[in-house]
Every structure is written in C-alpha cells, then in structure tokens.
Amino acid sequence: MSEPASIAEMTFETALAELEQIVARLESGQAPLEDSIRMYERGALLKAHCEARLAAARLRVEKIIIGAGGAPGVEPAEFG
C-alpha cells in the first residue's frame, strides 16, 4: 500500500475503495501477520469513517411535502 492518507479527509467513496482493497488483501492470506494487523486496524478506522459519513448524509436527506393550502415544505425523511 502507498502512504496512508488521513482518513478524516477522505470522501466516502475513497475510504470505501481503500477498505475494499484491505478486505481483498486480508482474504488472500498473503500478507505477513504484522501487516495484516495494521491493515485490519486501518480497515476498522475506515469502516467507522464510512459509517459516520453515511449517518451524516442520512441526516441531510429531506423529503418535500405539500402542506396545508398546497404550500411546499420539507421534513426529515424516514428510512426503514
């Protein structure tokens, strides 16, 4: 792997792509133990970062509603 980037500055897509690479390397079983441990630790940080980015995006999503009298408005979207 190249020089580790600051996870906090990564976009969701960049972090997810790196996480996928780490998972593939770990699943291959070809990395030495110490490298595997470092990759696992970074993967855990990347996973947490991705989850936080998704949660933030979810809070920003709103749905448009038509209120009383036909006036448009917004309210938080409900998921699930």
CORDANOR-V385879 format. One record per backbone hydrogen bond with DSSP energy under -1.0 kcal/mol. NH is the residue of the N-H (numbers start at 1). CO is the residue of the C=O. E is the energy in kcal/mol with one decimal. If there is no record, write none. Layout:
nh: <NH:NH>
co: <CO:CO>
e: <E:E>
//
This chain:
nh: <10:15:16:17:18:19:20:21:22:23:24:25:26:27:28:36:37:38:39:40:41:42:43:44:45:46:47:48:49:50:51:52:53:54:55:56:57:58:59:60:63:65:67:70:73:75:77>
co: <7:11:12:13:14:15:16:17:18:19:20:21:22:23:24:32:33:34:35:36:37:38:39:40:41:42:43:44:45:46:47:48:49:50:51:52:53:54:55:56:75:73:71:67:65:63:61>
e: <-1.6:-2.3:-2.7:-2.2:-2.2:-2.4:-2.4:-1.8:-2.4:-2.5:-2.2:-2.3:-2.8:-2.7:-1.4:-2.6:-2.4:-2.2:-2.7:-2.6:-2.4:-2.4:-2.8:-2.2:-1.7:-2.7:-2.7:-2.1:-2.2:-2.6:-2.4:-2.2:-2.5:-2.4:-2.2:-2.3:-2.2:-2.5:-1.8:-1.1:-2.8:-2.8:-3.8:-1.9:-2.4:-1.8:-1.4>
//
